[in-house]
Amino acid sequence: MILLDTNVVLDVIQKRPVHYPASASVLDKIVRGQLTAALPAHAITTVHFIVSRYRDRATASKVIGWLLDRFRVAAIGHAELNRAHVFAWSDFEDAVVAAAAESAGCEFIVTRNVRDFGDSPVPALTPEEYLYDIGG
């Protein structure tokens, strides 16, 4: 199982030109059942906020339902937040993602922000790296 960072999901939702192809390919593997993936719990609220703001609440609700049907949710509770705090990274949110991935038993974190996960207990790969090196 992999953990998808929020930026990968947003690449697809927002059709970000440079990042869309690889991110969409990773999501396609998940949708086709070729890959099991989780999202950190806070990704759900972030996606809802962004889609609501730039589209509408009805669309946001549909997107959240779609995500919840296809992804596991990596819990973020006291233990994960405490673990992230112990990491003492400059970006606490990335530390929370790493702690959630570790707690959920993920093999990889797929993110475009690999450099911020250098000390992660779960290795981080870009969508391109994951597709070509691991999940091809």
Secondary structure as UniProt FT lines:
FT   STRAND          2..4
FT   HELIX           6..13
FT   TURN            14..15
FT   TURN            17..19
FT   HELIX           20..31
FT   TURN            32..33
FT   STRAND          37..40
FT   HELIX           41..54
FT   HELIX           57..70
FT   STRAND          72..74
FT   HELIX           78..87
FT   HELIX           92..104
FT   STRAND          108..110
FT   HELIX           114..117
FT   TURN            118..119
FT   STRAND          124..125
FT   HELIX           127..129
FT   HELIX           130..134
//
